Amino acid sequence: MPLLFIHGLEGTSQGYKPTFLRTLYPQLIAPDFPGDFTERMARLEQITGNAAGWTIVGSSLGGLMAAVWAGWHPARVARLVLLAPALPFAGRAGATLLPCPAPTVIIHGEQDPVVPLEPTRRAAQPLFSDLAFHVVQATHDLNPIMPTLDWPTLLDL
C-alpha cells in the first residue's frame, strides 16, 4: 500500500512532519511540491501515476491537495489523514472539492489561526462520508503533537 505525505504551502520534504513520519514508515513517499496549486496538483498526478490503494497524509495546503486528488480518484484512495487541511481555501486555490468515500481522519488544532476550525469542519462534513474529525489542543503547527498520535491506527497499516 503506497504511503504519501503532502506538505503545506511553505513546507518541504525535509520538514518536521515528513521527517518524523519517515522514522516510523521508511517507505513513506514525501516529495517536494513547488509552484502554485495547479503545478502542485500536476506534480501529484505525476507521482501517483496509475497506482491505487494510496494512504495519503496531507498537511494544510497538502491536506487540500489530498482532498482534491481523492475527489478526482476516489477508487484509488485507501485512506486520508488530513492535518489542519486548508479546505476552506479551496475556492481561493481554484480547486473544486468532490465527495470521497474513503475513510478520512482530520486532526485540527483548536487554536489554529491559519486554517479556521469551524469552516474546516463545515467543508469536510459533506465531502467525506466516513469521517473522523479530531480537535486537539494545538495551533496550526501540529508538530508538537505528532509523536503523541497513534499513527498505526490513523494510517490503518
N, CA, C and O atoms as a GROMACS GRO file, in nm:
protein
  628
    1MET      N    1   0.085  -0.118   0.000
    1MET     CA    2   0.000   0.000   0.000
    1MET      C    3   0.090   0.125   0.000
    1MET      O    4   0.166   0.145   0.094
    2PRO      N    5   0.081   0.206  -0.104
    2PRO     CA    6   0.166   0.326  -0.107
    2PRO      C    7   0.123   0.430  -0.003
    2PRO      O    8   0.004   0.452   0.019
    3LEU      N    9   0.222   0.490   0.061
    3LEU     CA   10   0.201   0.589   0.166
    3LEU      C   11   0.268   0.719   0.123
    3LEU      O   12   0.388   0.722   0.097
    4LEU      N   13   0.190   0.826   0.115
    4LEU     CA   14   0.237   0.954   0.064
    4LEU      C   15   0.211   1.065   0.164
    4LEU      O   16   0.105   1.070   0.227
    5PHE      N   17   0.309   1.155   0.180
    5PHE     CA   18   0.292   1.275   0.261
    5PHE      C   19   0.298   1.396   0.168
    5PHE      O   20   0.389   1.408   0.086
    6ILE      N   21   0.200   1.487   0.183
    6ILE     CA   22   0.197   1.611   0.105
    6ILE      C   23   0.210   1.727   0.202
    6ILE      O   24   0.123   1.748   0.287
    7HIS      N   25   0.318   1.803   0.190
    7HIS     CA   26   0.344   1.914   0.280
    7HIS      C   27   0.257   2.036   0.245
    7HIS      O   28   0.191   2.041   0.142
    8GLY      N   29   0.260   2.133   0.335
    8GLY     CA   30   0.183   2.256   0.318
    8GLY      C   31   0.254   2.358   0.231
    8GLY      O   32   0.358   2.330   0.172
    9LEU      N   33   0.196   2.476   0.226
    9LEU     CA   34   0.242   2.584   0.138
    9LEU      C   35   0.390   2.614   0.153
    9LEU      O   36   0.462   2.622   0.054
   10GLU      N   37   0.435   2.630   0.275
   10GLU     CA   38   0.575   2.666   0.298
   10GLU      C   39   0.659   2.548   0.345
   10GLU      O   40   0.775   2.565   0.383
   11GLY      N   41   0.602   2.427   0.342
   11GLY     CA   42   0.674   2.309   0.386
   11GLY      C   43   0.764   2.254   0.277
   11GLY      O   44   0.765   2.301   0.163
   12THR      N   45   0.839   2.151   0.316
   12THR     CA   46   0.925   2.080   0.222
   12THR      C   47   0.926   1.932   0.259
   12THR      O   48   0.870   1.892   0.362
   13SER      N   49   0.990   1.853   0.175
   13SER     CA   50   1.004   1.711   0.202
   13SER      C   51   1.095   1.685   0.322
   13SER      O   52   1.098   1.575   0.376
   14GLN      N   53   1.170   1.788   0.364
   14GLN     CA   54   1.263   1.774   0.475
   14GLN      C   55   1.210   1.836   0.604
   14GLN      O   56   1.283   1.848   0.702
   15GLY      N   57   1.084   1.877   0.605
   15GLY     CA   58   1.025   1.938   0.723
   15GLY      C   59   1.006   1.838   0.836
   15GLY      O   60   1.033   1.718   0.821
   16TYR      N   61   0.960   1.888   0.951
   16TYR     CA   62   0.945   1.805   1.069
   16TYR      C   63   0.849   1.688   1.046
   16TYR      O   64   0.884   1.574   1.077
   17LYS      N   65   0.731   1.714   0.992
   17LYS     CA   66   0.630   1.608   0.979
   17LYS      C   67   0.676   1.494   0.890
   17LYS      O   68   0.669   1.379   0.932
   18PRO      N   69   0.723   1.520   0.766
   18PRO     CA   70   0.768   1.406   0.686
   18PRO      C   71   0.892   1.337   0.745
   18PRO      O   72   0.905   1.215   0.733
   19THR      N   73   0.981   1.412   0.808
   19THR     CA   74   1.098   1.352   0.870
   19THR      C   75   1.056   1.261   0.984
   19THR      O   76   1.107   1.150   0.997
   20PHE      N   77   0.963   1.309   1.067
   20PHE     CA   78   0.912   1.227   1.176
   20PHE      C   79   0.845   1.101   1.123
   20PHE      O   80   0.872   0.991   1.171
   21LEU      N   81   0.758   1.116   1.024
   21LEU     CA   82   0.685   1.001   0.971
   21LEU      C   83   0.778   0.900   0.904
   21LEU      O   84   0.752   0.779   0.908
   22ARG      N   85   0.886   0.947   0.843
   22ARG     CA   86   0.983   0.854   0.781
   22ARG      C   87   1.053   0.769   0.886
   22ARG      O   88   1.095   0.657   0.856
   23THR      N   89   1.066   0.819   1.010
   23THR     CA   90   1.127   0.736   1.116
   23THR      C   91   1.035   0.618   1.150
   23THR      O   92   1.083   0.511   1.187
   24LEU      N   93   0.904   0.638   1.137
   24LEU     CA   94   0.808   0.531   1.164
   24LEU      C   95   0.783   0.445   1.041
   24LEU      O   96   0.764   0.323   1.052
   25TYR      N   97   0.783   0.508   0.925
   25TYR     CA   98   0.747   0.442   0.799
   25TYR      C   99   0.851   0.476   0.692
   25TYR      O  100   0.833   0.570   0.616
   26PRO      N  101   0.960   0.399   0.686
   26PRO     CA  102   1.067   0.430   0.591
   26PRO      C  103   1.022   0.429   0.445
   26PRO      O  104   1.086   0.490   0.360
   27GLN      N  105   0.912   0.361   0.417
   27GLN     CA  106   0.861   0.355   0.279
   27GLN      C  107   0.783   0.481   0.240
   27GLN      O  108   0.739   0.493   0.125
   28LEU      N  109   0.767   0.575   0.332
   28LEU     CA  110   0.692   0.698   0.305
   28LEU      C  111   0.749   0.772   0.185
   28LEU      O  112   0.870   0.795   0.176
   29ILE      N  113   0.661   0.809   0.094
   29ILE     CA  114   0.697   0.895  -0.019
   29ILE      C  115   0.664   1.037   0.025
   29ILE      O  116   0.549   1.067   0.059
   30ALA      N  117   0.764   1.125   0.024
   30ALA     CA  118   0.743   1.263   0.071
   30ALA      C  119   0.820   1.358  -0.020
   30ALA      O  120   0.926   1.408   0.018
   31PRO      N  121   0.767   1.384  -0.139
   31PRO     CA  122   0.837   1.472  -0.233
   31PRO      C  123   0.812   1.620  -0.202
   31PRO      O  124   0.728   1.654  -0.118
   32ASP      N  125   0.886   1.705  -0.270
   32ASP     CA  126   0.860   1.848  -0.263
   32ASP      C  127   0.753   1.884  -0.366
   32ASP      O  128   0.747   1.826  -0.474
   33PHE      N  129   0.669   1.981  -0.330
   33PHE     CA  130   0.564   2.030  -0.418
   33PHE      C  131   0.581   2.180  -0.435
   33PHE      O  132   0.521   2.258  -0.361
   34PRO      N  133   0.663   2.222  -0.531
   34PRO     CA  134   0.681   2.365  -0.556
   34PRO      C  135   0.571   2.419  -0.648
   34PRO      O  136   0.496   2.344  -0.709
   35GLY      N  137   0.564   2.551  -0.655
   35GLY     CA  138   0.475   2.616  -0.751
   35GLY      C  139   0.338   2.649  -0.695
   35GLY      O  140   0.312   2.637  -0.575
   36ASP      N  141   0.251   2.693  -0.785
   36ASP     CA  142   0.115   2.727  -0.746
   36ASP      C  143   0.032   2.599  -0.734
   36ASP      O  144   0.083   2.489  -0.756
   37PHE      N  145  -0.094   2.614  -0.700
   37PHE     CA  146  -0.178   2.497  -0.674
   37PHE      C  147  -0.187   2.406  -0.797
   37PHE      O  148  -0.180   2.284  -0.784
   38THR      N  149  -0.204   2.464  -0.914
   38THR     CA  150  -0.215   2.384  -1.037
   38THR      C  151  -0.088   2.305  -1.062
   38THR      O  152  -0.093   2.188  -1.098
   39GLU      N  153   0.027   2.368  -1.042
   39GLU     CA  154   0.155   2.299  -1.061
   39GLU      C  155   0.174   2.189  -0.958
   39GLU      O  156   0.225   2.081  -0.989
   40ARG      N  157   0.132   2.215  -0.836
   40ARG     CA  158   0.143   2.114  -0.731
   40ARG      C  159   0.054   1.994  -0.762
   40ARG      O  160   0.094   1.879  -0.742
   41MET      N  161  -0.067   2.020  -0.811
   41MET     CA  162  -0.157   1.910  -0.844
   41MET      C  163  -0.104   1.830  -0.962
   41MET      O  164  -0.119   1.708  -0.965
   42ALA      N  165  -0.042   1.896  -1.058
   42ALA     CA  166   0.018   1.825  -1.172
   42ALA      C  167   0.130   1.734  -1.122
   42ALA      O  168   0.144   1.621  -1.168
   43ARG      N  169   0.210   1.784  -1.029
   43ARG     CA  170   0.318   1.703  -0.970
   43ARG      C  171   0.260   1.583  -0.894
   43ARG      O  172   0.314   1.473  -0.901
   44LEU      N  173   0.150   1.605  -0.823
   44LEU     CA  174   0.085   1.496  -0.751
   44LEU      C  175   0.036   1.389  -0.848
   44LEU      O  176   0.051   1.270  -0.822
   45GLU      N  177  -0.023   1.430  -0.958
   45GLU     CA  178  -0.068   1.334  -1.060
   45GLU      C  179   0.050   1.254  -1.114
   45GLU      O  180   0.040   1.133  -1.134
   46GLN      N  181   0.162   1.322  -1.136
   46GLN     CA  182   0.283   1.255  -1.186
   46GLN      C  183   0.332   1.151  -1.086
   46GLN      O  184   0.369   1.040  -1.124
   47ILE      N  185   0.333   1.187  -0.958
   47ILE     CA  186   0.384   1.097  -0.854
   47ILE      C  187   0.294   0.976  -0.836
   47ILE      O  188   0.343   0.864  -0.821
   48THR      N  189   0.164   0.996  -0.837
   48THR     CA  190   0.071   0.885  -0.811
   48THR      C  191   0.052   0.796  -0.932
   48THR      O  192   0.016   0.679  -0.918
   49GLY      N  193   0.077   0.848  -1.052
   49GLY     CA  194   0.062   0.766  -1.172
   49GLY      C  195  -0.073   0.700  -1.178
   49GLY      O  196  -0.176   0.764  -1.156
   50ASN      N  197  -0.074   0.570  -1.206
   50ASN     CA  198  -0.200   0.494  -1.212
   50ASN      C  199  -0.217   0.403  -1.091
   50ASN      O  200  -0.309   0.322  -1.086
   51ALA      N  201  -0.128   0.417  -0.994
   51ALA     CA  202  -0.132   0.329  -0.876
   51ALA      C  203  -0.259   0.353  -0.795
   51ALA      O  204  -0.316   0.462  -0.796
   52ALA      N  205  -0.301   0.249  -0.725
   52ALA     CA  206  -0.419   0.257  -0.639
   52ALA      C  207  -0.379   0.216  -0.497
   52ALA      O  208  -0.266   0.174  -0.473
   53GLY      N  209  -0.474   0.231  -0.405
   53GLY     CA  210  -0.450   0.191  -0.267
   53GLY      C  211  -0.374   0.293  -0.186
   53GLY      O  212  -0.310   0.257  -0.086
   54TRP      N  213  -0.378   0.419  -0.226
   54TRP     CA  214  -0.299   0.524  -0.160
   54TRP      C  215  -0.353   0.557  -0.021
   54TRP      O  216  -0.473   0.575  -0.002
   55THR      N  217  -0.262   0.564   0.074
   55THR     CA  218  -0.288   0.627   0.203
   55THR      C  219  -0.212   0.759   0.196
   55THR      O  220  -0.090   0.761   0.179
   56ILE      N  221  -0.285   0.868   0.211
   56ILE     CA  222  -0.225   1.000   0.196
   56ILE      C  223  -0.240   1.079   0.325
   56ILE      O  224  -0.349   1.091   0.380
   57VAL      N  225  -0.127   1.133   0.371
   57VAL     CA  226  -0.125   1.227   0.483
   57VAL      C  227  -0.097   1.363   0.421
   57VAL      O  228   0.005   1.383   0.355
   58GLY      N  229  -0.188   1.457   0.442
   58GLY     CA  230  -0.171   1.591   0.387
   58GLY      C  231  -0.180   1.694   0.496
   58GLY      O  232  -0.269   1.689   0.581
   59SER      N  233  -0.087   1.789   0.495
   59SER     CA  234  -0.083   1.894   0.596
   59SER      C  235  -0.116   2.029   0.534
   59SER      O  236  -0.052   2.071   0.438
   60SER      N  237  -0.217   2.097   0.589
   60SER     CA  238  -0.255   2.231   0.547
   60SER      C  239  -0.290   2.234   0.398
   60SER      O  240  -0.387   2.169   0.358
   61LEU      N  241  -0.214   2.306   0.316
   61LEU     CA  242  -0.241   2.306   0.172
   61LEU      C  243  -0.228   2.164   0.116
   61LEU      O  244  -0.299   2.127   0.023
   62GLY      N  245  -0.137   2.086   0.173
   62GLY     CA  246  -0.125   1.945   0.133
   62GLY      C  247  -0.250   1.866   0.164
   62GLY      O  248  -0.282   1.770   0.093
   63GLY      N  249  -0.320   1.903   0.271
   63GLY     CA  250  -0.448   1.840   0.302
   63GLY      C  251  -0.554   1.874   0.199
   63GLY      O  252  -0.633   1.789   0.160
   64LEU      N  253  -0.555   1.999   0.156
   64LEU     CA  254  -0.646   2.039   0.048
   64LEU      C  255  -0.612   1.962  -0.079
   64LEU      O  256  -0.701   1.911  -0.147
   65MET      N  257  -0.483   1.953  -0.111
   65MET     CA  258  -0.440   1.879  -0.230
   65MET      C  259  -0.486   1.733  -0.222
   65MET      O  260  -0.537   1.679  -0.320
   66ALA      N  261  -0.467   1.671  -0.108
   66ALA     CA  262  -0.507   1.531  -0.090
   66ALA      C  263  -0.658   1.515  -0.109
   66ALA      O  264  -0.703   1.420  -0.173
   67ALA      N  265  -0.735   1.609  -0.054
   67ALA     CA  266  -0.881   1.602  -0.066
   67ALA      C  267  -0.925   1.620  -0.211
   67ALA      O  268  -1.014   1.549  -0.258
   68VAL      N  269  -0.863   1.713  -0.282
   68VAL     CA  270  -0.897   1.734  -0.423
   68VAL      C  271  -0.862   1.610  -0.504
   68VAL      O  272  -0.943   1.564  -0.584
   69TRP      N  273  -0.742   1.555  -0.484
   69TRP     CA  274  -0.698   1.437  -0.556
   69TRP      C  275  -0.791   1.319  -0.527
   69TRP      O  276  -0.827   1.244  -0.618
   70ALA      N  277  -0.828   1.303  -0.400
   70ALA     CA  278  -0.918   1.194  -0.362
   70ALA      C  279  -1.054   1.208  -0.429
   70ALA      O  280  -1.116   1.108  -0.466
   71GLY      N  281  -1.102   1.330  -0.444
   71GLY     CA  282  -1.228   1.351  -0.515
   71GLY      C  283  -1.217   1.316  -0.663
   71GLY      O  284  -1.313   1.268  -0.723
   72TRP      N  285  -1.101   1.340  -0.720
   72TRP     CA  286  -1.078   1.305  -0.862
   72TRP      C  287  -1.065   1.155  -0.881
   72TRP      O  288  -1.107   1.101  -0.984
   73HIS      N  289  -1.007   1.086  -0.782
   73HIS     CA  290  -0.972   0.944  -0.793
   73HIS      C  291  -1.021   0.864  -0.672
   73HIS      O  292  -0.939   0.799  -0.607
   74PRO      N  293  -1.149   0.866  -0.641
   74PRO     CA  294  -1.194   0.801  -0.517
   74PRO      C  295  -1.164   0.651  -0.511
   74PRO      O  296  -1.142   0.597  -0.402
   75ALA      N  297  -1.162   0.584  -0.623
   75ALA     CA  298  -1.137   0.439  -0.622
   75ALA      C  299  -0.990   0.406  -0.596
   75ALA      O  300  -0.957   0.290  -0.572
   76ARG      N  301  -0.904   0.506  -0.602
   76ARG     CA  302  -0.761   0.482  -0.583
   76ARG      C  303  -0.712   0.518  -0.443
   76ARG      O  304  -0.593   0.507  -0.413
   77VAL      N  305  -0.803   0.562  -0.357
   77VAL     CA  306  -0.768   0.607  -0.222
   77VAL      C  307  -0.808   0.501  -0.120
   77VAL      O  308  -0.922   0.457  -0.116
   78ALA      N  309  -0.712   0.461  -0.037
   78ALA     CA  310  -0.742   0.369   0.072
   78ALA      C  311  -0.781   0.446   0.198
   78ALA      O  312  -0.872   0.406   0.270
   79ARG      N  313  -0.711   0.560   0.222
   79ARG     CA  314  -0.733   0.634   0.346
   79ARG      C  315  -0.669   0.772   0.335
   79ARG      O  316  -0.567   0.789   0.269
   80LEU      N  317  -0.732   0.870   0.401
   80LEU     CA  318  -0.676   1.005   0.410
   80LEU      C  319  -0.658   1.041   0.557
   80LEU      O  320  -0.745   1.013   0.640
   81VAL      N  321  -0.545   1.103   0.588
   81VAL     CA  322  -0.522   1.163   0.719
   81VAL      C  323  -0.484   1.308   0.689
   81VAL      O  324  -0.377   1.335   0.636
   82LEU      N  325  -0.573   1.398   0.725
   82LEU     CA  326  -0.556   1.540   0.690
   82LEU      C  327  -0.527   1.620   0.817
   82LEU      O  328  -0.606   1.619   0.911
   83LEU      N  329  -0.414   1.689   0.817
   83LEU     CA  330  -0.368   1.766   0.932
   83LEU      C  331  -0.397   1.914   0.905
   83LEU      O  332  -0.332   1.975   0.821
   84ALA      N  333  -0.494   1.970   0.977
   84ALA     CA  334  -0.534   2.109   0.958
   84ALA      C  335  -0.548   2.142   0.809
   84ALA      O  336  -0.486   2.237   0.760
   85PRO      N  337  -0.630   2.064   0.738
   85PRO     CA  338  -0.638   2.082   0.593
   85PRO      C  339  -0.702   2.215   0.555
   85PRO      O  340  -0.798   2.260   0.618
   86ALA      N  341  -0.648   2.278   0.453
   86ALA     CA  342  -0.692   2.410   0.409
   86ALA      C  343  -0.819   2.402   0.324
   86ALA      O  344  -0.830   2.470   0.222
   87LEU      N  345  -0.914   2.320   0.364
   87LEU     CA  346  -1.038   2.302   0.289
   87LEU      C  347  -1.115   2.433   0.268
   87LEU      O  348  -1.172   2.452   0.160
   88PRO      N  349  -1.119   2.524   0.367
   88PRO     CA  350  -1.195   2.647   0.346
   88PRO      C  351  -1.137   2.737   0.236
   88PRO      O  352  -1.204   2.829   0.190
   89PHE      N  353  -1.014   2.709   0.194
   89PHE     CA  354  -0.950   2.794   0.094
   89PHE      C  355  -0.951   2.732  -0.046
   89PHE      O  356  -0.876   2.775  -0.133
   90ALA      N  357  -1.035   2.631  -0.067
   90ALA     CA  358  -1.040   2.564  -0.197
   90ALA      C  359  -1.070   2.663  -0.309
   90ALA      O  360  -1.003   2.661  -0.412
   91GLY      N  361  -1.168   2.750  -0.288
   91GLY     CA  362  -1.204   2.847  -0.392
   91GLY      C  363  -1.090   2.941  -0.425
   91GLY      O  364  -1.066   2.971  -0.542
   92ARG      N  365  -1.020   2.986  -0.324
   92ARG     CA  366  -0.907   3.076  -0.345
   92ARG      C  367  -0.796   3.008  -0.425
   92ARG      O  368  -0.725   3.073  -0.502
   93ALA      N  369  -0.781   2.875  -0.406
   93ALA     CA  370  -0.679   2.799  -0.479
   93ALA      C  371  -0.726   2.761  -0.619
   93ALA      O  372  -0.647   2.712  -0.700
   94GLY      N  373  -0.855   2.784  -0.648
   94GLY     CA  374  -0.909   2.744  -0.777
   94GLY      C  375  -0.943   2.596  -0.781
   94GLY      O  376  -0.950   2.536  -0.888
   95ALA      N  377  -0.964   2.537  -0.664
   95ALA     CA  378  -0.991   2.393  -0.654
   95ALA      C  379  -1.139   2.367  -0.632
   95ALA      O  380  -1.210   2.446  -0.568
   96THR      N  381  -1.184   2.256  -0.686
   96THR     CA  382  -1.320   2.210  -0.662
   96THR      C  383  -1.313   2.083  -0.579
   96THR      O  384  -1.243   1.988  -0.615
   97LEU      N  385  -1.384   2.082  -0.469
   97LEU     CA  386  -1.386   1.966  -0.381
   97LEU      C  387  -1.502   1.875  -0.418
   97LEU      O  388  -1.617   1.920  -0.426
   98LEU      N  389  -1.472   1.748  -0.440
   98LEU     CA  390  -1.571   1.648  -0.474
   98LEU      C  391  -1.577   1.544  -0.363
   98LEU      O  392  -1.477   1.522  -0.295
   99PRO      N  393  -1.692   1.480  -0.343
   99PRO     CA  394  -1.703   1.381  -0.236
   99PRO      C  395  -1.607   1.265  -0.254
   99PRO      O  396  -1.572   1.227  -0.366
  100CYS      N  397  -1.565   1.208  -0.141
  100CYS     CA  398  -1.477   1.092  -0.140
  100CYS      C  399  -1.524   0.997  -0.030
  100CYS      O  400  -1.538   1.038   0.085
  101PRO      N  401  -1.548   0.870  -0.064
  101PRO     CA  402  -1.596   0.775   0.037
  101PRO      C  403  -1.486   0.711   0.122
  101PRO      O  404  -1.516   0.638   0.216
  102ALA      N  405  -1.360   0.737   0.091
  102ALA     CA  406  -1.251   0.673   0.166
  102ALA      C  407  -1.253   0.713   0.312
  102ALA      O  408  -1.290   0.826   0.345
  103PRO      N  409  -1.214   0.623   0.401
  103PRO     CA  410  -1.202   0.661   0.542
  103PRO      C  411  -1.107   0.781   0.554
  103PRO      O  412  -0.996   0.781   0.500
  104THR      N  413  -1.154   0.882   0.626
  104THR     CA  414  -1.079   1.007   0.638
  104THR      C  415  -1.075   1.049   0.784
  104THR      O  416  -1.177   1.052   0.853
  105VAL      N  417  -0.954   1.082   0.829
  105VAL     CA  418  -0.935   1.136   0.963
  105VAL      C  419  -0.880   1.278   0.947
  105VAL      O  420  -0.783   1.300   0.874
  106ILE      N  421  -0.943   1.372   1.014
  106ILE     CA  422  -0.893   1.509   1.017
  106ILE      C  423  -0.851   1.539   1.160
  106ILE      O  424  -0.925   1.515   1.255
  107ILE      N  425  -0.730   1.593   1.173
  107ILE     CA  426  -0.679   1.638   1.302
  107ILE      C  427  -0.658   1.788   1.290
  107ILE      O  428  -0.583   1.834   1.204
  108HIS      N  429  -0.724   1.862   1.377
  108HIS     CA  430  -0.722   2.008   1.365
  108HIS      C  431  -0.700   2.072   1.501
  108HIS      O  432  -0.762   2.032   1.600
  109GLY      N  433  -0.613   2.170   1.505
  109GLY     CA  434  -0.586   2.240   1.630
  109GLY      C  435  -0.699   2.334   1.667
  109GLY      O  436  -0.755   2.404   1.582
  110GLU      N  437  -0.732   2.334   1.794
  110GLU     CA  438  -0.841   2.420   1.844
  110GLU      C  439  -0.806   2.568   1.832
  110GLU      O  440  -0.895   2.651   1.812
  111GLN      N  441  -0.678   2.601   1.843
  111GLN     CA  442  -0.635   2.742   1.837
  111GLN      C  443  -0.560   2.772   1.707
  111GLN      O  444  -0.459   2.841   1.708
  112ASP      N  445  -0.610   2.719   1.595
  112ASP     CA  446  -0.543   2.738   1.465
  112ASP      C  447  -0.577   2.875   1.409
  112ASP      O  448  -0.693   2.900   1.375
  113PRO      N  449  -0.478   2.967   1.399
  113PRO     CA  450  -0.504   3.100   1.344
  113PRO      C  451  -0.490   3.106   1.192
  113PRO      O  452  -0.520   3.208   1.131
  114VAL      N  453  -0.444   2.997   1.130
  114VAL     CA  454  -0.419   2.996   0.986
  114VAL      C  455  -0.536   2.936   0.909
  114VAL      O  456  -0.587   2.997   0.815
  115VAL      N  457  -0.579   2.818   0.950
  115VAL     CA  458  -0.694   2.750   0.889
  115VAL      C  459  -0.800   2.738   0.998
  115VAL      O  460  -0.784   2.660   1.092
  116PRO      N  461  -0.908   2.813   0.987
  116PRO     CA  462  -1.007   2.815   1.095
  116PRO      C  463  -1.078   2.680   1.113
  116PRO      O  464  -1.114   2.613   1.017
  117LEU      N  465  -1.097   2.645   1.240
  117LEU     CA  466  -1.154   2.515   1.277
  117LEU      C  467  -1.295   2.493   1.222
  117LEU      O  468  -1.318   2.397   1.148
  118GLU      N  469  -1.389   2.579   1.255
  118GLU     CA  470  -1.529   2.554   1.219
  118GLU      C  471  -1.553   2.555   1.067
  118GLU      O  472  -1.626   2.470   1.017
  119PRO      N  473  -1.494   2.649   0.992
  119PRO     CA  474  -1.510   2.640   0.846
  119PRO      C  475  -1.450   2.511   0.788
  119PRO      O  476  -1.500   2.458   0.689
  120THR      N  477  -1.344   2.460   0.849
  120THR     CA  478  -1.287   2.334   0.803
  120THR      C  479  -1.385   2.220   0.830
  120THR      O  480  -1.408   2.136   0.743
  121ARG      N  481  -1.443   2.219   0.949
  121ARG     CA  482  -1.541   2.114   0.983
  121ARG      C  483  -1.661   2.120   0.888
  121ARG      O  484  -1.709   2.018   0.841
  122ARG      N  485  -1.710   2.242   0.862
  122ARG     CA  486  -1.826   2.257   0.772
  122ARG      C  487  -1.793   2.212   0.630
  122ARG      O  488  -1.878   2.153   0.562
  123ALA      N  489  -1.672   2.239   0.585
  123ALA     CA  490  -1.633   2.197   0.450
  123ALA      C  491  -1.615   2.046   0.442
  123ALA      O  492  -1.646   1.985   0.340
  124ALA      N  493  -1.566   1.985   0.550
  124ALA     CA  494  -1.534   1.841   0.548
  124ALA      C  495  -1.658   1.753   0.557
  124ALA      O  496  -1.663   1.648   0.493
  125GLN      N  497  -1.757   1.793   0.636
  125GLN     CA  498  -1.870   1.704   0.663
  125GLN      C  499  -1.943   1.655   0.538
  125GLN      O  500  -1.975   1.536   0.531
  126PRO      N  501  -1.971   1.740   0.440
  126PRO     CA  502  -2.039   1.687   0.321
  126PRO      C  503  -1.946   1.612   0.224
  126PRO      O  504  -1.994   1.541   0.136
  127LEU      N  505  -1.816   1.629   0.239
  127LEU     CA  506  -1.721   1.568   0.145
  127LEU      C  507  -1.689   1.423   0.176
  127LEU      O  508  -1.678   1.340   0.086
  128PHE      N  509  -1.674   1.393   0.305
  128PHE     CA  510  -1.623   1.262   0.345
  128PHE      C  511  -1.732   1.185   0.419
  128PHE      O  512  -1.771   1.222   0.530
  129SER      N  513  -1.781   1.078   0.357
  129SER     CA  514  -1.889   1.001   0.417
  129SER      C  515  -1.841   0.915   0.534
  129SER      O  516  -1.921   0.871   0.616
  130ASP      N  517  -1.710   0.890   0.541
  130ASP     CA  518  -1.652   0.812   0.650
  130ASP      C  519  -1.546   0.900   0.718
  130ASP      O  520  -1.426   0.881   0.698
  131LEU      N  521  -1.593   0.995   0.799
  131LEU     CA  522  -1.507   1.099   0.855
  131LEU      C  523  -1.497   1.089   1.007
  131LEU      O  524  -1.598   1.075   1.077
  132ALA      N  525  -1.374   1.096   1.057
  132ALA     CA  526  -1.347   1.114   1.200
  132ALA      C  527  -1.275   1.248   1.211
  132ALA      O  528  -1.168   1.267   1.153
  133PHE      N  529  -1.333   1.341   1.285
  133PHE     CA  530  -1.278   1.477   1.298
  133PHE      C  531  -1.234   1.495   1.442
  133PHE      O  532  -1.316   1.497   1.534
  134HIS      N  533  -1.102   1.510   1.462
  134HIS     CA  534  -1.046   1.522   1.597
  134HIS      C  535  -0.992   1.664   1.618
  134HIS      O  536  -0.911   1.713   1.540
  135VAL      N  537  -1.039   1.727   1.725
  135VAL     CA  538  -0.989   1.859   1.763
  135VAL      C  539  -0.889   1.839   1.876
  135VAL      O  540  -0.919   1.773   1.976
  136VAL      N  541  -0.770   1.897   1.859
  136VAL     CA  542  -0.664   1.881   1.957
  136VAL      C  543  -0.622   2.017   2.011
  136VAL      O  544  -0.647   2.121   1.949
  137GLN      N  545  -0.558   2.015   2.126
  137GLN     CA  546  -0.506   2.137   2.187
  137GLN      C  547  -0.377   2.174   2.114
  137GLN      O  548  -0.268   2.129   2.152
  138ALA      N  549  -0.389   2.255   2.011
  138ALA     CA  550  -0.273   2.292   1.930
  138ALA      C  551  -0.310   2.411   1.842
  138ALA      O  552  -0.427   2.448   1.830
  139THR      N  553  -0.208   2.469   1.782
  139THR     CA  554  -0.228   2.573   1.681
  139THR      C  555  -0.214   2.505   1.544
  139THR      O  556  -0.225   2.383   1.534
  140HIS      N  557  -0.192   2.584   1.440
  140HIS     CA  558  -0.178   2.527   1.306
  140HIS      C  559  -0.056   2.436   1.297
  140HIS      O  560  -0.059   2.336   1.225
  141ASP      N  561   0.048   2.470   1.367
  141ASP     CA  562   0.169   2.387   1.369
  141ASP      C  563   0.143   2.268   1.461
  141ASP      O  564   0.155   2.278   1.583
  142LEU      N  565   0.107   2.158   1.403
  142LEU     CA  566   0.074   2.039   1.481
  142LEU      C  567   0.199   1.958   1.518
  142LEU      O  568   0.187   1.850   1.574
  143ASN      N  569   0.317   2.010   1.487
  143ASN     CA  570   0.441   1.936   1.515
  143ASN      C  571   0.450   1.885   1.659
  143ASN      O  572   0.488   1.770   1.679
  144PRO      N  573   0.416   1.968   1.761
  144PRO     CA  574   0.432   1.918   1.898
  144PRO      C  575   0.347   1.795   1.930
  144PRO      O  576   0.383   1.717   2.018
  145ILE      N  577   0.235   1.776   1.860
  145ILE     CA  578   0.151   1.660   1.892
  145ILE      C  579   0.179   1.539   1.804
  145ILE      O  580   0.126   1.430   1.830
  146MET      N  581   0.260   1.554   1.700
  146MET     CA  582   0.287   1.443   1.608
  146MET      C  583   0.330   1.315   1.681
  146MET      O  584   0.278   1.208   1.650
  147PRO      N  585   0.423   1.322   1.777
  147PRO     CA  586   0.464   1.199   1.845
  147PRO      C  587   0.357   1.139   1.935
  147PRO      O  588   0.367   1.022   1.973
  148THR      N  589   0.256   1.216   1.971
  148THR     CA  590   0.152   1.166   2.061
  148THR      C  591   0.039   1.096   1.988
  148THR      O  592  -0.046   1.031   2.050
  149LEU      N  593   0.036   1.107   1.855
  149LEU     CA  594  -0.073   1.048   1.777
  149LEU      C  595  -0.047   0.898   1.754
  149LEU      O  596   0.068   0.855   1.743
  150ASP      N  597  -0.154   0.821   1.748
  150ASP     CA  598  -0.146   0.677   1.726
  150ASP      C  599  -0.141   0.651   1.575
  150ASP      O  600  -0.243   0.620   1.512
  151TRP      N  601  -0.021   0.664   1.518
  151TRP     CA  602  -0.005   0.655   1.374
  151TRP      C  603  -0.044   0.521   1.316
  151TRP      O  604  -0.105   0.519   1.209
  152PRO      N  605  -0.012   0.407   1.380
  152PRO     CA  606  -0.057   0.279   1.321
  152PRO      C  607  -0.210   0.272   1.304
  152PRO      O  608  -0.259   0.221   1.204
  153THR      N  609  -0.283   0.325   1.402
  153THR     CA  610  -0.429   0.327   1.390
  153THR      C  611  -0.474   0.429   1.288
  153THR      O  612  -0.562   0.401   1.207
  154LEU      N  613  -0.415   0.550   1.292
  154LEU     CA  614  -0.454   0.654   1.197
  154LEU      C  615  -0.435   0.609   1.052
  154LEU      O  616  -0.520   0.634   0.967
  155LEU      N  617  -0.323   0.544   1.027
  155LEU     CA  618  -0.292   0.501   0.890
  155LEU      C  619  -0.348   0.364   0.857
  155LEU      O  620  -0.348   0.323   0.741
  156ASP      N  621  -0.394   0.292   0.959
  156ASP     CA  622  -0.453   0.159   0.940
  156ASP      C  623  -0.359   0.069   0.862
  156ASP      O  624  -0.401  -0.003   0.771
  157LEU      N  625  -0.232   0.074   0.900
  157LEU     CA  626  -0.131  -0.008   0.830
  157LEU      C  627  -0.102  -0.136   0.906
  157LEU      O  628  -0.020  -0.217   0.862
   0.00000   0.00000   0.00000
